[in-house]
Amino acid sequence: MSKPGIKQVEVQIMSQTYMLACPKDGEEALREAVTKVDAAMCRIRDAGKVKARDRIAVLAALNIAFELYQKDGGFRTSSFGNAETGDAETAAVDPDQETQLQALLHRLDVALAPDGRLF
């Protein structure tokens, strides 16, 4: 049973089929996101240094997040829903969080270097 305004969309990522829920007016954006994720994951897989699908997914997610971070000059806002209200809110990132994110990205870069980091 689906929620009002939500539809199920079948997509493929790295030749595996997934059923995803999205707003009825969000299918085009979802398909664009799937295309980006699929391309990122296939690049990592095709590089041949990482074999595990879950590790490929994590590296792809980090690469995409890092691209967005560089494009936007940092993570300044959040579009994630509020757990209590379900509403999307915009929140500024604390400078300490910004510093922590930079440190985390550096640590991930160092840790993943043996696998052929892609960012």
C-alpha positions as CSV (number, residue, x, y, z in Angstrom):
1,M,0.0,0.0,0.0
2,S,1.5,3.3,-1.0
3,K,1.2,6.7,0.6
4,P,-0.8,9.5,-1.1
5,G,1.4,11.4,-3.6
6,I,4.1,8.7,-3.5
7,K,4.8,6.3,-6.4
8,Q,7.1,3.3,-6.8
9,V,9.8,3.6,-9.4
10,E,11.9,0.7,-10.7
11,V,15.5,1.6,-11.4
12,Q,18.8,-0.2,-12.0
13,I,22.1,0.5,-10.4
14,M,25.1,-1.6,-11.5
15,S,22.7,-4.0,-13.2
16,Q,20.7,-4.6,-10.0
17,T,17.1,-3.6,-9.8
18,Y,15.7,-1.5,-7.0
19,M,12.1,-0.4,-6.3
20,L,12.3,3.2,-4.9
21,A,9.6,5.4,-3.5
22,C,9.4,9.0,-4.7
23,P,6.9,11.9,-4.8
24,K,4.7,11.6,-7.9
25,D,6.3,14.8,-9.3
26,G,9.9,13.7,-8.4
27,E,10.5,10.9,-10.8
28,E,12.7,12.9,-13.2
29,A,14.9,14.1,-10.4
30,L,15.1,10.6,-8.9
31,R,16.1,9.1,-12.3
32,E,18.8,11.8,-12.7
33,A,20.1,10.9,-9.2
34,V,20.1,7.2,-10.1
35,T,22.0,7.9,-13.3
36,K,24.7,9.8,-11.3
37,V,25.0,7.1,-8.7
38,D,25.1,4.3,-11.3
39,A,27.8,6.1,-13.2
40,A,29.9,6.8,-10.1
41,M,29.6,3.2,-8.9
42,C,30.4,1.8,-12.4
43,R,33.5,4.0,-12.6
44,I,34.8,2.6,-9.3
45,R,33.9,-1.0,-10.2
46,D,35.6,-0.6,-13.6
47,A,38.8,0.8,-12.1
48,G,39.1,-2.8,-10.7
49,K,40.5,-1.9,-7.3
50,V,37.4,-2.4,-5.3
51,K,35.1,-5.4,-5.7
52,A,32.6,-5.4,-2.9
53,R,29.3,-3.7,-3.9
54,D,28.8,-2.1,-0.4
55,R,32.3,-0.6,-0.5
56,I,31.7,0.7,-4.0
57,A,28.5,2.3,-2.9
58,V,30.2,4.0,0.1
59,L,33.0,5.4,-2.2
60,A,30.5,6.6,-4.8
61,A,28.5,8.3,-2.0
62,L,31.6,10.0,-0.7
63,N,32.6,11.1,-4.2
64,I,29.2,12.6,-4.9
65,A,29.1,14.3,-1.5
66,F,32.6,15.7,-2.0
67,E,31.7,17.0,-5.5
68,L,28.6,18.7,-4.0
69,Y,30.7,20.1,-1.2
70,Q,33.2,21.6,-3.6
71,K,30.5,22.9,-5.9
72,D,28.5,24.6,-3.2
73,G,31.5,25.8,-1.2
74,G,30.7,23.6,1.7
75,F,27.6,22.1,3.2
76,R,25.8,25.3,4.3
77,T,22.2,24.0,4.4
78,S,20.3,20.8,5.0
79,S,17.2,19.7,3.2
80,F,16.6,16.7,5.4
81,G,13.2,16.5,7.1
82,N,12.8,17.2,10.7
83,A,12.2,13.9,12.5
84,E,9.4,15.4,14.7
85,T,7.5,17.3,12.1
86,G,8.5,15.7,8.9
87,D,9.0,19.2,7.4
88,A,12.1,20.1,5.5
89,E,14.2,22.8,7.3
90,T,17.2,24.9,6.3
91,A,19.9,24.9,8.9
92,A,23.3,26.6,8.9
93,V,26.3,24.4,9.6
94,D,28.2,25.3,12.6
95,P,31.9,26.3,11.9
96,D,33.0,23.5,14.2
97,Q,31.0,21.0,12.1
98,E,32.6,22.4,9.0
99,T,36.0,21.8,10.5
100,Q,35.0,18.3,11.6
101,L,33.8,17.5,8.1
102,Q,37.0,18.7,6.6
103,A,39.0,16.5,9.0
104,L,36.7,13.5,8.3
105,L,37.1,13.9,4.5
106,H,40.9,14.1,5.0
107,R,40.9,10.9,7.2
108,L,38.7,9.1,4.6
109,D,41.0,10.2,1.9
110,V,44.0,8.8,3.7
111,A,42.2,5.6,4.7
112,L,41.0,4.9,1.2
113,A,44.2,5.8,-0.6
114,P,45.3,2.1,-0.9
115,D,42.1,1.4,-2.8
116,G,42.7,4.0,-5.3
117,R,40.8,7.0,-4.0
118,L,38.8,8.8,-6.6
119,F,38.5,12.2,-5.1
